[in-house]
């Protein structure tokens, strides 16, 4: 009976943990829910789409699916850098206004996968009333460093005059 109770407690704890794929940008570590990650690819040139927001690098054809590519550095207002051999595109699935969608994000490098308990996650401080930080899900200390956890659904839902979906359709 004791083993059953221990297993139930472990299962309960596991229900309140999530795995995050982390990546590096401008020396900071960010994480996205690993369940949103479809694949990780090396950087490849994309086809530019006219009138897309400045942080949309273009689109790629991924096995018959047209996938918009967002430069996360540009989205976050970080300094632009030349892409290197470790620059990657993380293909993410997210919930858009019209159902599930796929988008790629360009990041400096992939870092690690962490299992993080919900209880270890801290709410981000409210810095301004600007809606530009709504995509920060929380902050967590992992191995003596701060990791910024991102909400993929909010981050990738582009709020511009024209959505990228309108541009590619």
DRENZANU-556129 format. One record per residue (C-alpha): residue in three letters; x, y, z. Coordinates in Angstrom, 1 decimal, m for minus. Example, Ala and Ser with C-alpha at 12.3 -4.5 7.8 and 13.67 -1.06 7.14 Angstrom:
% DRENZANU-556129
     r        x        y        z
   ala     12.3     m4.5      7.8
   ser     13.7     m1.1      7.1
% end
This chain:
% DRENZANU-556129
     r        x        y        z
   unk      0.0      0.0      0.0
   unk      2.8      2.4      0.9
   unk      4.3      1.9     m2.6
   unk      1.0      2.9     m4.2
   unk      0.8      6.1     m2.1
   unk      4.4      7.0     m3.1
   unk      3.6      6.4     m6.8
   unk      0.4      8.5     m6.5
   unk      2.4     11.3     m4.9
   unk      5.0     11.1     m7.7
   unk      2.3     11.2    m10.3
   unk      0.7     14.2     m8.6
   unk      4.1     16.0     m8.6
   unk      4.7     15.1    m12.3
   unk      1.3     16.6    m13.2
   unk      2.7     19.9    m11.9
   unk      5.9     19.8    m13.9
   unk      6.6     20.8    m17.5
   unk      9.5     20.2    m19.8
   unk     11.0     23.3    m21.5
   unk     13.4     23.5    m24.5
   unk     15.7     26.3    m23.7
   unk     17.7     28.4    m26.1
   unk     20.1     31.3    m26.0
   unk     19.7     34.8    m27.4
   unk     21.9     37.7    m26.6
   unk     23.4     35.8    m23.6
   unk     20.0     35.2    m22.0
   unk     18.3     31.8    m21.7
   unk     14.7     31.4    m22.8
   unk     12.4     28.4    m22.6
   unk      9.3     27.2    m24.5
   unk      7.1     24.3    m23.6
   unk      8.6     21.2    m25.3
   unk      5.1     20.0    m26.3
   unk      4.9     23.0    m28.6
   unk      8.2     22.0    m30.4
   unk      7.6     20.2    m33.7
   unk     11.3     20.1    m34.8
   unk     14.6     22.0    m34.7
   unk     16.4     22.9    m37.9
   unk     19.5     24.7    m39.0
   unk     19.1     28.1    m40.5
   unk     18.2     28.2    m44.1
   unk     17.3     31.1    m46.3
   unk     13.6     32.0    m46.4
   unk     11.4     33.6    m49.0
   unk     10.7     37.2    m48.1
   unk      7.0     38.2    m47.9
   unk      6.2     41.8    m48.8
   unk      4.5     44.0    m46.1
   unk      5.2     41.4    m43.4
   unk      6.1     42.8    m40.0
   unk      9.9     43.5    m39.7
   unk     10.5     40.6    m37.4
   unk      9.1     38.1    m40.0
   unk     12.1     36.9    m42.0
   unk      9.9     35.2    m44.6
   unk      8.5     31.7    m45.1
   unk      9.9     28.2    m45.8
   unk      8.3     25.1    m47.4
   unk      8.4     22.4    m44.7
   unk      7.3     19.2    m46.4
   unk      4.4     20.9    m48.2
   unk      3.5     23.3    m45.4
   unk      4.3     27.0    m45.8
   unk      5.9     28.1    m42.4
   unk      6.4     31.7    m41.5
   unk      9.8     32.4    m39.8
   unk     10.0     34.9    m37.0
   unk     13.4     36.4    m35.9
   unk     13.0     36.4    m32.2
   unk     15.9     38.9    m31.8
   unk     14.0     41.4    m33.9
   unk     10.7     40.6    m32.1
   unk     12.3     41.3    m28.7
   unk     14.1     44.4    m30.0
   unk     17.6     42.9    m29.4
   unk     20.6     43.9    m31.6
   unk     20.8     42.1    m34.9
   unk     23.6     39.6    m35.4
   unk     24.8     37.6    m38.4
   unk     23.5     34.1    m38.4
   unk     26.2     31.5    m37.6
   unk     26.5     27.7    m37.9
   unk     24.8     27.3    m34.5
   unk     21.8     29.6    m35.4
   unk     18.7     27.4    m35.5
   unk     15.0     27.6    m36.3
   unk     12.7     26.0    m33.8
   unk      9.4     25.0    m35.5
   unk      6.6     25.5    m33.0
   unk      2.9     24.5    m33.1
   unk      0.6     27.0    m31.4
   unk     m3.1     27.8    m31.2
   unk     m4.0     30.7    m33.6
   unk     m7.3     32.4    m34.1
   unk     m8.2     29.8    m36.8
   unk     m7.0     26.7    m35.0
   unk     m3.6     25.1    m34.7
   unk     m0.8     26.8    m36.7
   unk      2.9     26.3    m37.2
   unk      5.7     29.0    m37.1
   unk      9.4     28.9    m36.9
   unk     11.5     31.1    m34.6
   unk     15.2     31.9    m35.3
   unk     17.3     31.8    m32.1
   unk     21.1     32.0    m31.5
   unk     21.5     28.5    m30.3
   unk     19.6     25.7    m28.5
   unk     20.7     25.1    m24.9
   unk     19.0     22.3    m23.0
   unk     15.8     20.6    m21.9
   unk     14.7     21.2    m18.3
   unk     11.9     19.7    m16.2
   unk     10.5     22.6    m14.2
   unk      7.9     22.3    m11.4
   unk      5.1     24.9    m11.5
   unk      5.9     25.8     m7.9
   unk      9.4     26.9     m9.0
   unk      8.1     29.3    m11.6
   unk      7.8     33.0    m10.6
   unk      5.5     35.5    m12.2
   unk      7.4     38.2    m14.2
   unk      7.5     41.7    m12.7
   unk      5.1     44.2    m14.2
   unk      7.5     46.6    m15.7
   unk      5.2     48.7    m17.9
   unk      1.7     48.8    m19.1
   unk      3.0     47.9    m22.6
   unk      1.5     44.7    m24.0
   unk      5.0     43.7    m25.3
   unk      5.8     41.5    m22.4
   unk      2.5     39.5    m22.2
   unk      4.2     36.5    m23.8
   unk      6.5     36.0    m20.7
   unk      4.9     33.1    m18.9
   unk      7.3     33.2    m15.9
   unk     10.9     33.2    m14.6
   unk     12.7     30.3    m13.0
   unk     16.2     29.8    m11.6
   unk     17.9     26.7    m13.0
   unk     21.5     25.9    m12.1
   unk     22.1     29.4    m10.7
   unk     20.9     31.2    m13.8
   unk     17.6     32.8    m14.7
   unk     15.5     31.3    m17.5
   unk     12.7     33.3    m19.1
   unk      9.7     31.0    m19.9
   unk      7.7     32.1    m22.9
   unk      4.0     31.5    m23.7
   unk      4.2     30.3    m27.3
   unk      0.4     30.9    m28.0
   unk      0.7     34.6    m27.1
   unk      4.2     35.2    m28.5
   unk      3.4     33.8    m32.0
   unk      0.0     35.4    m32.4
   unk      1.1     38.4    m34.4
   unk     m0.8     41.6    m33.7
   unk     m0.1     43.8    m36.6
   unk     m2.2     45.6    m39.2
   unk     m2.0     42.5    m41.4
   unk     m1.4     39.0    m40.0
   unk      1.2     36.8    m41.6
   unk     m1.6     34.3    m42.4
   unk     m3.3     37.0    m44.5
   unk      0.1     37.6    m46.3
   unk      0.7     33.9    m47.1
   unk     m2.8     33.0    m48.2
% end
